[in-house]
Amino acid sequence: MTEPPRVTILDFDWPGRELPVMPGDLSQWLPQRADQAPHGEDPEPERYGGEYPGTGPILEAPGAHAGGGLLYLDDPDRPGALGKLCGALELMGVYLKTKTYAVFWGATLDVMDDRYLHQVRILTHHALSHFFKANPETDALPQQPMSVGDYIEAFIAEQQGKWNDGRRYSGVLDGMLGGDADSAREVLGFGFAVESAYLGVYRLWSRPWLCSK
């Protein structure tokens, strides 16, 4: 049996030299409003981070792009659910068909505080070269063996296999959010955020949520 193609995951300190903003630093988020660069110009790294205070989802919407935003998802384990998810992501402006992207991966040891299990940042080569200024290293990156849309589905399937152990309420997640494995049990869910619709920067993570009887 042929092993399915695997996406290349970059080391957290790639490209091995200091950049204004390190793309593998998953503690940092690119605010959607950083898309509001002058017409025809790329956003600058100096606008990265907490320069836009939390003013609510209406004012934080991208001002120069129709799509974007944040989704919290139940485990899409029902027939047709992944297709519907990809349809929603397409409306959000996600570049689902591109294969010129990079991936950084992270995990937490403190699920209770951090509220996620595993996460990935997906960035187009355009974002790496024009925003993160990671040239000439970006030019040397290969095309991935699957599209962004296929990788999103592959990540979800891999997390389902790890945390569900073949069935919902498998017990693998029990207690991670303080559940008692009886009247309140942890269930697998996911989150997806568009960090920059224009640049093509996305965050995808698995998360437990507490289901009460």
Protein Blocks (a to p, Z undefined) as FASTA:
>chain_A
ZZddddddddfklghiacfbafklmkbccdfklmmgcehiacdfklgcjkbccebjklmp
cfkbfbgcjddddddfbghklmmmmmmmmmnopafkbcbdcddddddfblmlnopabdcd
dddfklmmmmnopafklmmpccdfbdfklmmmmmmmmmmmmmnnopahklmmgoklopah
lmpccddddddddfblknopaddddddddddZZ
